[in-house]
């Protein structure tokens, strides 16, 4: 069966947390996986699933000033390199656009070379912002305008 991208449910979040290493390897990012995100921003928290389970996900929301913020995006270890991350971003852009988003934003650590390369390939501008996540904690901030039709 083909991969379907659809709104996430809380049970999907629990499955992602159970399989956390398959998405994030040795990095423990479970604390960033907030149930409230799925509960409150369900139309912009999406999972990609097939008969083999959840292959990837993107969790985000749209702010009142029309910014589509991507909080988390990940693909399972056996789905990497398949274009699924790009498809998830495309689905997020559509969902965020329906809510009026005109630009996108995401952040990552300055050492996350994979995320930096991925976002640049998607057309994001990237800049390092010192102290973004507290004193001495820089982050790479990605931004991209959306075409408004």
Order of alpha helices (4+ residues) and beta strands (2+ residues): beta-alpha-alpha-alpha-beta-beta-beta-alpha-beta-alpha-beta-beta
